[in-house]
Amino acid sequence: MKTRITELFGIEHPIVQGGMHYVGFAEMAAAVSDAGGLGIITALTLKTPQALKAEIEKARGMTDKPLGVNLTFLPMLTQPDYPGLVRVIIDSGIKVVETAGRNPQAVLPALKEAGIKVVHKCTSVRHALKAQSIGCDAVSVDGFECAGHPGEDDIPNMILLPRAADELEIPMLASGGQADGRSLVASLALGADGINMGTRFMATKEAPVHDNVKQAILNATELDTKLIMRPLRNTERVLDNPAVQRVLDKERQLGEKLKIDDLLDEVAGVYPRVMQGGEVETGVWSCGMVAGLINDIPTCKELIDRIMSEARAIIAERLVGAIA
Ligand SMILES: Cc1cc2nc3c(=O)[nH]c(=O)nc-3n(C[C@H](O)[C@H](O)[C@H](O)COP(=O)(O)O)c2cc1C
């Protein structure tokens, strides 16, 4: 399939694996890229420029296809070494950077000068237009369904994608709630040029997370995610568990007095224990409503090939048949 996204990124299939904290290691990104999508290494998980460099080299040893790196800009207690991370990205020959969180303007000149394509992930039409105006090459539009940070507007992709498509000129990925060939065809119909998936890629053989995490996603339905940190205007969609209930209890009890410090036990530094340690109830972790559509643990190649063959069948048989 050829779309503006496959052309822009030089990939075979219009399927991208979004940056994921403590999931987006070399094994994950290389498996997605090698299967013809675009795999993305998550820079902030590696923390230092040296560790990011080593992870990119590791992924390079696993595939010769294009790879991306995610740079997330969130309010943090200690600021990461963004200039150092950008230098490593450029020196490593990475061709695509996914930015997310705050406005990526500060890193754009260096990335663009190196010929790197920048796709900014955002959750509203106004932020997508801002990304376009500052020179991003594409946007990844994350609907209310998505895992992680859906923003504060609560607009699902059925509305958000066509709204964004009506206003944007640059290519757009549909992000949030994407799982299969139906998602891809629907997203293309709504005006996107490809899909970005997070949760679906966690439940694959190559995802470098504990089997308990994969099983938790398989066991979950579309009813099993919760929104936390809404009172802090830092909303995150996570899989429901006892730690999430403790967070929601504190939010109710403290009301307007709530501060991020009140939630640190459940929120801060828990990812390694969840993702690699398999302690899935120890803290909060991002998961999308799409868990309700995930029922198996294929390889990334099996998943991507299946999405593409389902999409072709829907287009060639169902849709063409409907107008015949
Ligand atoms: C466990 C997990 C961690 C994530 N961490 C990040 C991150 O560090 N930076 C980022 O930009 N997005 C992050 N995301 C969001 C994904 O890149 C993607 O936008 C989202 O998962 C799309 O929604 P979906 O899960 O319904 O496919 C994370 C998602 C998950 C599931």
The ligand as a Gaussian input file, in Angstrom:
#p B3LYP/6-31G(d) Opt

LIG

0 1
 C        2.878000       1.567000      27.908000
 C        2.807000       2.790000      27.053000
 C        3.756000       3.782000      27.214000
 C        3.710000       4.931000      26.402000
 N        4.707000       5.857000      26.538000
 C        4.746000       6.917000      25.685000
 C        5.831000       7.832000      25.715000
 O        6.767000       7.705000      26.514000
 N        5.813000       8.878000      24.842000
 C        4.808000       9.035000      23.933000
 O        4.860000       9.965000      23.131000
 N        3.746000       8.182000      23.891000
 C        3.703000       7.132000      24.725000
 N        2.658000       6.236000      24.649000
 C        1.568000       6.476000      23.677000
 C        1.767000       5.699000      22.358000
 O        2.906000       6.140000      21.665000
 C        0.557000       5.872000      21.420000
 O        0.368000       7.241000      21.129000
 C       -0.720000       5.309000      22.017000
 O       -0.445000       4.067000      22.632000
 C       -1.770000       5.134000      20.956000
 O       -2.916000       4.572000      21.504000
 P       -3.256000       2.989000      21.450000
 O       -2.545000       2.400000      22.605000
 O       -4.731000       2.932000      21.546000
 O       -2.710000       2.434000      20.154000
 C        2.673000       5.096000      25.449000
 C        1.707000       4.080000      25.315000
 C        1.767000       2.947000      26.081000
 C        0.733000       1.867000      25.881000

